[in-house]
Amino acid sequence: METTVNFGNIFNVFKKNWKLILLTGVLGLLVSSVLTFIIITPKYEATVQILVSRKNASQANYYNDQQADIQMINTYKDIITNDVILRSVRQNMIALYNINLSMSDLKSNISVETQANSQVFSINVTDTNSGRGSKLANQVAKVFKEKVKHIVDINNVTIVSESQPSSVPVTPKKGENLILGTAVGILLGIIIVYVRDALDINVRDVEDITKNLGLINLGVVNRQDKRN
């Protein structure tokens, strides 16, 4: 038994229930607005860019040294997120700014971003406080610059750009959240309408019998009220 999809019927179902679909879309927008503007705490990103290279690299071996520096970036990434750096960063934050952060907070908020074939990499800090995140990112870069030369054979670390407090949060993404909430609400409305129509077995008029069931209309018996 083959089942054919009658797009005309589907369109008519949605046309009859467009108010419900619109309502669920508005509800989705309201829910996403509450989550975005009230419940979710905004987070800001602070970024410091660092260049690490060999100061005394020879001209003949420049390309090889450059490739070696690029491959070492993964090592720097591990060093930056290691306790040997973060402990000093934590102490500096307390001494300079009276900001006490746990080691777990530091590890979860700090990340390192690299780009292909580049000796420049970025230290990113995500924080609910823009100013605090910016100070933390700068301290991580400064401590790394001081300590890395004692850990590996590197003598030239340059902080290309220091972090500045940002006024624009990276999360939540307001526009995307509102669009997604509206889309989910509309989709939910369509599903409700479709399921409700699929489960509805009531016969409302002659058209339901002739079109939907494929039966022949032999006539109509009018309803007569019983009178005493």
C-alpha positions as CSV (number, residue, x, y, z in Angstrom):
1,M,0.0,0.0,0.0
2,E,1.5,3.3,-1.1
3,T,1.1,6.5,0.9
4,T,1.1,9.7,-1.1
5,V,1.7,13.1,0.5
6,N,-1.0,15.6,-0.2
7,F,0.8,18.9,0.0
8,G,-2.5,20.7,-0.5
9,N,-3.9,19.2,2.6
10,I,-0.8,20.0,4.6
11,F,-0.9,23.6,3.4
12,N,-4.6,23.8,4.4
13,V,-3.8,22.4,7.9
14,F,-1.1,24.9,8.4
15,K,-3.2,27.7,7.0
16,K,-6.0,26.9,9.5
17,N,-3.5,26.8,12.4
18,W,-1.2,29.7,11.5
19,K,-2.1,31.5,14.7
20,L,-0.9,28.6,16.8
21,I,2.4,28.4,14.9
22,L,2.8,32.2,15.2
23,L,2.1,31.9,19.0
24,T,4.7,29.2,19.5
25,G,7.2,31.3,17.5
26,V,6.6,34.3,19.8
27,L,6.9,32.1,22.9
28,G,10.2,30.8,21.6
29,L,11.4,34.4,21.1
30,L,10.3,35.3,24.6
31,V,12.1,32.3,26.2
32,S,15.3,33.0,24.2
33,S,15.1,36.7,25.2
34,V,14.8,35.8,28.9
35,L,17.7,33.4,28.7
36,T,19.9,35.9,26.7
37,F,19.2,39.1,28.6
38,I,18.4,38.0,32.1
39,I,19.6,34.4,32.9
40,I,22.8,33.9,31.0
41,T,25.7,36.0,32.4
42,P,27.7,37.8,29.7
43,K,31.3,36.8,29.2
44,Y,34.1,38.9,27.7
45,E,37.2,37.8,25.9
46,A,40.6,39.4,26.4
47,T,43.5,38.6,24.0
48,V,47.2,39.0,24.0
49,Q,49.4,38.2,21.0
50,I,52.9,36.9,21.5
51,L,55.8,36.3,19.0
52,V,58.5,33.8,20.0
53,S,61.6,33.5,17.9
54,R,65.4,32.9,18.1
55,K,67.2,36.2,18.4
56,N,70.5,34.9,17.1
57,A,69.2,32.7,14.3
58,S,71.6,32.5,11.4
59,Q,70.5,33.7,8.0
60,A,71.4,30.3,6.5
61,N,69.2,28.4,8.9
62,Y,66.5,31.0,9.1
63,Y,63.8,28.9,7.4
64,N,64.5,25.8,9.5
65,D,64.6,27.9,12.7
66,Q,61.3,29.5,11.8
67,Q,59.7,26.1,11.2
68,A,61.1,24.8,14.5
69,D,59.6,27.9,16.3
70,I,56.2,27.2,14.7
71,Q,56.3,23.5,15.9
72,M,57.3,24.7,19.4
73,I,54.1,26.6,19.8
74,N,52.2,23.6,21.0
75,T,54.9,23.3,23.7
76,Y,54.3,26.9,24.7
77,K,50.6,26.2,24.8
78,D,51.2,23.5,27.4
79,I,53.6,25.6,29.3
80,I,51.2,28.6,29.6
81,T,48.4,26.4,31.0
82,N,50.8,24.6,33.4
83,D,51.0,25.3,37.1
84,V,54.5,26.7,36.8
85,I,53.1,29.7,35.0
86,L,49.6,29.9,36.6
87,R,50.8,29.9,40.2
88,S,52.9,33.0,39.5
89,V,50.0,34.6,37.6
90,R,47.7,33.9,40.6
91,Q,50.2,35.5,43.0
92,N,50.6,38.5,40.8
93,M,46.8,39.0,40.5
94,I,46.5,39.0,44.3
95,A,49.5,41.3,44.9
96,L,48.7,43.8,42.1
97,Y,44.9,43.9,41.9
98,N,43.7,42.0,45.1
99,I,42.0,39.5,42.7
100,N,42.0,36.0,44.1
101,L,41.4,33.4,41.5
102,S,41.6,29.6,42.0
103,M,43.8,27.4,39.9
104,S,40.8,25.7,38.4
105,D,39.3,29.0,37.4
106,L,42.6,30.0,35.7
107,K,42.8,26.8,33.8
108,S,39.2,26.9,32.6
109,N,39.3,30.6,31.6
110,I,42.7,30.6,29.8
111,S,43.2,29.2,26.3
112,V,45.8,29.5,23.6
113,E,45.0,30.0,19.9
114,T,47.4,29.4,17.1
115,Q,47.3,30.0,13.4
116,A,48.8,27.8,10.7
117,N,52.4,28.7,9.6
118,S,52.6,31.7,12.0
119,Q,55.0,32.3,14.8
120,V,52.4,34.6,16.5
121,F,49.9,33.0,18.8
122,S,47.2,34.4,21.1
123,I,46.5,34.0,24.8
124,N,42.7,34.3,25.3
125,V,41.0,34.8,28.6
126,T,37.2,34.5,29.0
127,D,35.7,36.2,32.0
128,T,32.5,37.7,33.2
129,N,34.4,40.8,34.1
130,S,36.0,42.6,31.2
131,G,38.6,44.5,33.2
132,R,39.6,41.5,35.2
133,G,39.9,39.3,32.1
134,S,42.2,41.9,30.4
135,K,44.4,42.2,33.5
136,L,44.7,38.4,33.7
137,A,45.6,38.0,30.0
138,N,48.4,40.6,30.4
139,Q,49.7,38.9,33.5
140,V,49.8,35.5,31.8
141,A,51.8,37.0,28.9
142,K,54.3,38.7,31.2
143,V,54.9,35.7,33.4
144,F,55.3,33.5,30.3
145,K,57.8,35.9,28.9
146,E,59.8,35.9,32.1
147,K,59.8,32.1,32.7
148,V,59.9,30.5,29.3
149,K,63.5,31.3,28.7
150,H,64.4,29.3,31.8
151,I,62.3,26.3,30.7
152,V,63.3,26.0,27.0
153,D,66.1,27.4,24.9
154,I,64.3,30.6,23.8
155,N,65.7,34.0,24.2
156,N,63.3,36.3,22.3
157,V,59.7,36.6,23.4
158,T,57.8,39.7,22.2
159,I,54.4,40.7,23.4
160,V,53.0,42.0,20.1
161,S,49.8,43.5,21.5
162,E,48.5,43.8,25.1
163,S,44.9,43.3,26.0
164,Q,42.4,46.1,26.5
165,P,39.1,45.7,28.3
166,S,36.2,45.0,25.8
167,S,32.7,46.4,26.1
168,V,31.2,43.7,23.7
169,P,30.6,40.3,25.2
170,V,31.4,37.2,23.2
171,T,28.6,35.2,24.8
172,P,25.7,35.1,24.7
173,K,25.3,35.9,21.0
174,K,22.1,37.9,21.2
175,G,21.0,38.0,17.6
176,E,21.8,34.3,17.0
177,N,20.0,33.3,20.2
178,L,16.8,35.3,19.3
179,I,16.7,33.9,15.8
180,L,17.3,30.3,17.1
181,G,14.6,30.7,19.8
182,T,12.1,31.9,17.2
183,A,12.9,29.2,14.8
184,V,12.6,26.5,17.5
185,G,9.3,27.9,18.6
186,I,7.9,27.9,15.0
187,L,9.2,24.3,14.4
188,L,7.5,23.2,17.7
189,G,4.3,24.8,16.5
190,I,4.4,23.0,13.2
191,I,5.1,19.7,14.9
192,I,2.1,20.2,17.2
193,V,-0.2,21.1,14.4
194,Y,1.0,18.1,12.3
195,V,0.7,15.6,15.1
196,R,-2.7,16.9,16.2
197,D,-4.0,16.7,12.6
198,A,-2.6,13.2,12.1
199,L,-4.3,11.9,15.3
200,D,-7.6,13.6,14.5
201,I,-10.0,10.9,13.1
202,N,-13.2,13.0,13.3
203,V,-15.3,13.5,10.2
204,R,-16.5,17.1,10.0
205,D,-18.1,17.4,6.6
206,V,-18.7,15.6,3.3
207,E,-15.4,16.7,1.9
208,D,-13.6,14.6,4.6
209,I,-15.4,11.5,3.2
210,T,-15.1,12.1,-0.5
211,K,-11.6,13.6,-0.7
212,N,-9.7,12.1,2.2
213,L,-11.4,8.7,2.3
214,G,-12.2,8.3,-1.4
215,L,-15.8,7.3,-0.8
216,I,-18.8,8.2,-2.9
217,N,-21.3,10.6,-1.6
218,L,-24.7,8.9,-1.9
219,G,-26.6,11.7,-0.2
220,V,-27.0,13.7,2.9
221,V,-29.4,13.0,5.8
222,N,-30.4,16.2,7.5
223,R,-30.6,16.3,11.2
224,Q,-34.0,16.6,12.7
225,D,-34.6,17.7,16.2
226,K,-36.9,15.5,18.3
227,R,-40.1,17.3,19.2
228,N,-42.6,16.4,21.8
